[in-house]
Amino acid sequence: MTCSLNQIDQTSRKAARGAGLPWGLADDVGKSVRWLHTYDLSGVSMLVALLDRYDHFGYKDLAAESLEGTWKARQGVLSPLLAGASLSDCIDRPGVDPIVTGIIAYPILAAGFIGNIAQIEDHAFKLTWPGVSLYCQRGGLRLDGTSHAIEIETAEFLCCQRADSERTCRSPRIGEVSIEPGVWNRLEQYAQRTYVEATDASRLAGAGAGLNDND
């Protein structure tokens, strides 16, 4: 099936919220997944795999215990969504370049946060994890690595640092994106968790057609 980049953004946003993330972070998830798909990277499938893998975990256990030194999670594996959001906040601060994490799940999802920051703020960044080197700047991406390494489930580390502008970058795509129907359906299942079933109380409060629906 084909989806617009806007559909990917909004549905990923709702899916992240449905999985328990606050709306502000969910907004950033949607934007980062959209950025990945502008460069033909599997943002939706990686997000679904992550949500399925950690659906019953408390997200605080997947966050970095400290942003000093090597970032490590309480449960041993960092969430790329939480790490990506923290990277976005920290990478421009003096004295924190480079930033290195410990074990992290699906590092390509964290890279999406940095790619989005590069696009918005016109900065260039280089990210590396075992077998992968990713360079991003506004309007461009260079990615070296095998598909297995790029979409790896768990990486031993992720390193993020500022970089100089690069000329040998590919440009973002424009237009619709092809998504496997089963993956998209699973994403929508998470998004549907944000919908609240109608009750008599909600109808009296103004939702829907009210208690007397004569249409």
Contacts in CASP RR format, 6 or more apart in sequence:
PFRMAT RR
TARGET T0000
AUTHOR 0000-0000-0000
METHOD contacts of the structure
MODEL  1
MTCSLNQIDQTSRKAARGAGLPWGLADDVGKSVRWLHTYDLSGVSMLVAL
LDRYDHFGYKDLAAESLEGTWKARQGVLSPLLAGASLSDCIDRPGVDPIV
TGIIAYPILAAGFIGNIAQIEDHAFKLTWPGVSLYCQRGGLRLDGTSHAI
EIETAEFLCCQRADSERTCRSPRIGEVSIEPGVWNRLEQYAQRTYVEATD
ASRLAGAGAGLNDND
1 178 0 8 1.000
1 179 0 8 1.000
1 180 0 8 1.000
1 181 0 8 1.000
1 184 0 8 1.000
2 176 0 8 1.000
2 177 0 8 1.000
2 178 0 8 1.000
2 179 0 8 1.000
3 11 0 8 1.000
3 176 0 8 1.000
3 177 0 8 1.000
3 179 0 8 1.000
3 184 0 8 1.000
4 175 0 8 1.000
4 176 0 8 1.000
4 177 0 8 1.000
5 34 0 8 1.000
5 37 0 8 1.000
5 38 0 8 1.000
5 175 0 8 1.000
5 176 0 8 1.000
5 177 0 8 1.000
6 34 0 8 1.000
8 30 0 8 1.000
8 33 0 8 1.000
8 34 0 8 1.000
8 37 0 8 1.000
8 44 0 8 1.000
8 177 0 8 1.000
8 179 0 8 1.000
9 30 0 8 1.000
9 31 0 8 1.000
9 33 0 8 1.000
9 34 0 8 1.000
10 30 0 8 1.000
11 184 0 8 1.000
11 187 0 8 1.000
11 188 0 8 1.000
11 191 0 8 1.000
12 29 0 8 1.000
12 30 0 8 1.000
12 33 0 8 1.000
12 34 0 8 1.000
12 43 0 8 1.000
12 44 0 8 1.000
12 47 0 8 1.000
12 187 0 8 1.000
13 26 0 8 1.000
13 27 0 8 1.000
13 29 0 8 1.000
13 30 0 8 1.000
14 26 0 8 1.000
14 190 0 8 1.000
14 191 0 8 1.000
14 194 0 8 1.000
15 47 0 8 1.000
15 48 0 8 1.000
15 51 0 8 1.000
15 187 0 8 1.000
15 188 0 8 1.000
15 190 0 8 1.000
15 191 0 8 1.000
16 25 0 8 1.000
16 26 0 8 1.000
16 29 0 8 1.000
16 30 0 8 1.000
16 47 0 8 1.000
16 51 0 8 1.000
16 81 0 8 1.000
16 190 0 8 1.000
17 23 0 8 1.000
17 26 0 8 1.000
17 191 0 8 1.000
17 193 0 8 1.000
17 194 0 8 1.000
18 26 0 8 1.000
18 190 0 8 1.000
18 191 0 8 1.000
18 193 0 8 1.000
18 194 0 8 1.000
19 51 0 8 1.000
19 55 0 8 1.000
19 190 0 8 1.000
19 193 0 8 1.000
20 59 0 8 1.000
21 29 0 8 1.000
21 59 0 8 1.000
21 81 0 8 1.000
25 81 0 8 1.000
25 82 0 8 1.000
25 85 0 8 1.000
28 85 0 8 1.000
28 88 0 8 1.000
28 113 0 8 1.000
28 116 0 8 1.000
29 47 0 8 1.000
29 81 0 8 1.000
31 116 0 8 1.000
32 84 0 8 1.000
32 109 0 8 1.000
32 112 0 8 1.000
32 113 0 8 1.000
32 115 0 8 1.000
32 116 0 8 1.000
33 43 0 8 1.000
33 44 0 8 1.000
33 47 0 8 1.000
33 109 0 8 1.000
33 112 0 8 1.000
34 116 0 8 1.000
35 112 0 8 1.000
35 115 0 8 1.000
35 116 0 8 1.000
35 119 0 8 1.000
36 42 0 8 1.000
36 43 0 8 1.000
36 46 0 8 1.000
36 108 0 8 1.000
36 109 0 8 1.000
36 111 0 8 1.000
36 112 0 8 1.000
37 43 0 8 1.000
37 44 0 8 1.000
37 173 0 8 1.000
37 177 0 8 1.000
38 172 0 8 1.000
38 173 0 8 1.000
39 140 0 8 1.000
39 141 0 8 1.000
39 143 0 8 1.000
39 170 0 8 1.000
39 172 0 8 1.000
39 173 0 8 1.000
40 173 0 8 1.000
41 108 0 8 1.000
41 143 0 8 1.000
41 150 0 8 1.000
42 108 0 8 1.000
42 151 0 8 1.000
43 108 0 8 1.000
43 109 0 8 1.000
44 179 0 8 1.000
44 183 0 8 1.000
44 184 0 8 1.000
44 187 0 8 1.000
45 179 0 8 1.000
45 180 0 8 1.000
45 183 0 8 1.000
46 106 0 8 1.000
46 108 0 8 1.000
46 109 0 8 1.000
46 151 0 8 1.000
47 109 0 8 1.000
47 187 0 8 1.000
48 183 0 8 1.000
48 186 0 8 1.000
48 187 0 8 1.000
48 190 0 8 1.000
49 106 0 8 1.000
49 153 0 8 1.000
50 79 0 8 1.000
50 80 0 8 1.000
50 81 0 8 1.000
50 105 0 8 1.000
50 106 0 8 1.000
50 109 0 8 1.000
51 190 0 8 1.000
52 186 0 8 1.000
53 105 0 8 1.000
53 153 0 8 1.000
54 62 0 8 1.000
54 79 0 8 1.000
54 105 0 8 1.000
57 75 0 8 1.000
59 79 0 8 1.000
59 82 0 8 1.000
60 74 0 8 1.000
61 73 0 8 1.000
61 74 0 8 1.000
61 75 0 8 1.000
62 73 0 8 1.000
62 74 0 8 1.000
62 75 0 8 1.000
62 77 0 8 1.000
62 78 0 8 1.000
62 79 0 8 1.000
62 82 0 8 1.000
62 105 0 8 1.000
63 73 0 8 1.000
63 74 0 8 1.000
63 78 0 8 1.000
63 79 0 8 1.000
63 82 0 8 1.000
63 83 0 8 1.000
63 86 0 8 1.000
64 71 0 8 1.000
64 72 0 8 1.000
64 73 0 8 1.000
64 78 0 8 1.000
64 82 0 8 1.000
64 83 0 8 1.000
64 86 0 8 1.000
64 101 0 8 1.000
65 72 0 8 1.000
65 73 0 8 1.000
65 74 0 8 1.000
66 72 0 8 1.000
67 86 0 8 1.000
67 90 0 8 1.000
69 100 0 8 1.000
70 100 0 8 1.000
70 101 0 8 1.000
70 102 0 8 1.000
70 157 0 8 1.000
71 78 0 8 1.000
71 83 0 8 1.000
71 86 0 8 1.000
71 99 0 8 1.000
71 100 0 8 1.000
71 101 0 8 1.000
71 102 0 8 1.000
72 78 0 8 1.000
72 101 0 8 1.000
72 102 0 8 1.000
72 103 0 8 1.000
73 79 0 8 1.000
73 103 0 8 1.000
76 103 0 8 1.000
77 103 0 8 1.000
77 104 0 8 1.000
77 105 0 8 1.000
77 154 0 8 1.000
78 101 0 8 1.000
78 102 0 8 1.000
78 103 0 8 1.000
78 104 0 8 1.000
78 105 0 8 1.000
79 104 0 8 1.000
79 105 0 8 1.000
80 104 0 8 1.000
80 105 0 8 1.000
80 106 0 8 1.000
80 107 0 8 1.000
80 108 0 8 1.000
80 109 0 8 1.000
80 110 0 8 1.000
81 109 0 8 1.000
81 110 0 8 1.000
83 101 0 8 1.000
83 104 0 8 1.000
83 110 0 8 1.000
83 158 0 8 1.000
84 109 0 8 1.000
84 110 0 8 1.000
84 112 0 8 1.000
84 113 0 8 1.000
84 114 0 8 1.000
85 113 0 8 1.000
87 99 0 8 1.000
87 110 0 8 1.000
87 113 0 8 1.000
87 114 0 8 1.000
87 160 0 8 1.000
88 113 0 8 1.000
88 114 0 8 1.000
88 116 0 8 1.000
88 117 0 8 1.000
90 96 0 8 1.000
90 99 0 8 1.000
91 97 0 8 1.000
91 99 0 8 1.000
91 114 0 8 1.000
91 117 0 8 1.000
91 125 0 8 1.000
91 160 0 8 1.000
91 161 0 8 1.000
91 162 0 8 1.000
92 121 0 8 1.000
92 123 0 8 1.000
97 161 0 8 1.000
97 162 0 8 1.000
98 159 0 8 1.000
98 160 0 8 1.000
98 161 0 8 1.000
99 159 0 8 1.000
99 160 0 8 1.000
99 161 0 8 1.000
100 157 0 8 1.000
100 158 0 8 1.000
100 159 0 8 1.000
100 160 0 8 1.000
101 157 0 8 1.000
101 158 0 8 1.000
101 159 0 8 1.000
102 156 0 8 1.000
102 157 0 8 1.000
102 158 0 8 1.000
103 154 0 8 1.000
103 155 0 8 1.000
103 156 0 8 1.000
103 157 0 8 1.000
104 110 0 8 1.000
104 129 0 8 1.000
104 154 0 8 1.000
104 155 0 8 1.000
104 157 0 8 1.000
104 158 0 8 1.000
105 153 0 8 1.000
105 154 0 8 1.000
106 151 0 8 1.000
106 152 0 8 1.000
106 153 0 8 1.000
106 154 0 8 1.000
107 127 0 8 1.000
107 129 0 8 1.000
107 132 0 8 1.000
107 152 0 8 1.000
107 155 0 8 1.000
107 158 0 8 1.000
108 150 0 8 1.000
108 151 0 8 1.000
110 127 0 8 1.000
110 158 0 8 1.000
110 160 0 8 1.000
111 127 0 8 1.000
111 134 0 8 1.000
111 136 0 8 1.000
114 125 0 8 1.000
114 127 0 8 1.000
114 136 0 8 1.000
114 160 0 8 1.000
115 125 0 8 1.000
115 136 0 8 1.000
115 141 0 8 1.000
117 123 0 8 1.000
117 125 0 8 1.000
118 124 0 8 1.000
118 125 0 8 1.000
118 136 0 8 1.000
118 137 0 8 1.000
118 138 0 8 1.000
119 136 0 8 1.000
119 138 0 8 1.000
119 139 0 8 1.000
122 137 0 8 1.000
122 138 0 8 1.000
123 137 0 8 1.000
123 138 0 8 1.000
123 162 0 8 1.000
124 135 0 8 1.000
124 136 0 8 1.000
124 137 0 8 1.000
124 162 0 8 1.000
124 163 0 8 1.000
124 164 0 8 1.000
124 165 0 8 1.000
124 166 0 8 1.000
125 135 0 8 1.000
125 136 0 8 1.000
125 137 0 8 1.000
125 160 0 8 1.000
125 161 0 8 1.000
125 162 0 8 1.000
125 163 0 8 1.000
126 133 0 8 1.000
126 134 0 8 1.000
126 135 0 8 1.000
126 160 0 8 1.000
126 161 0 8 1.000
126 162 0 8 1.000
126 163 0 8 1.000
127 133 0 8 1.000
127 134 0 8 1.000
127 135 0 8 1.000
127 136 0 8 1.000
127 158 0 8 1.000
127 159 0 8 1.000
127 160 0 8 1.000
127 161 0 8 1.000
128 134 0 8 1.000
128 158 0 8 1.000
128 159 0 8 1.000
129 149 0 8 1.000
129 152 0 8 1.000
129 155 0 8 1.000
129 156 0 8 1.000
129 157 0 8 1.000
129 158 0 8 1.000
129 159 0 8 1.000
130 149 0 8 1.000
130 152 0 8 1.000
130 155 0 8 1.000
130 156 0 8 1.000
130 157 0 8 1.000
131 145 0 8 1.000
131 146 0 8 1.000
131 149 0 8 1.000
132 143 0 8 1.000
132 144 0 8 1.000
132 145 0 8 1.000
132 149 0 8 1.000
132 150 0 8 1.000
132 152 0 8 1.000
133 143 0 8 1.000
133 144 0 8 1.000
133 145 0 8 1.000
134 141 0 8 1.000
134 142 0 8 1.000
134 143 0 8 1.000
134 144 0 8 1.000
135 141 0 8 1.000
135 142 0 8 1.000
135 143 0 8 1.000
135 163 0 8 1.000
135 166 0 8 1.000
135 169 0 8 1.000
136 142 0 8 1.000
136 169 0 8 1.000
137 163 0 8 1.000
137 165 0 8 1.000
137 166 0 8 1.000
137 169 0 8 1.000
139 169 0 8 1.000
139 171 0 8 1.000
139 172 0 8 1.000
140 169 0 8 1.000
140 170 0 8 1.000
140 171 0 8 1.000
140 172 0 8 1.000
141 169 0 8 1.000
141 170 0 8 1.000
141 172 0 8 1.000
142 166 0 8 1.000
142 168 0 8 1.000
142 169 0 8 1.000
142 170 0 8 1.000
143 150 0 8 1.000
196 202 0 8 1.000
198 207 0 8 1.000
198 208 0 8 1.000
200 211 0 8 1.000
202 208 0 8 1.000
203 209 0 8 1.000
203 210 0 8 1.000
203 211 0 8 1.000
204 210 0 8 1.000
204 211 0 8 1.000
209 215 0 8 1.000
END
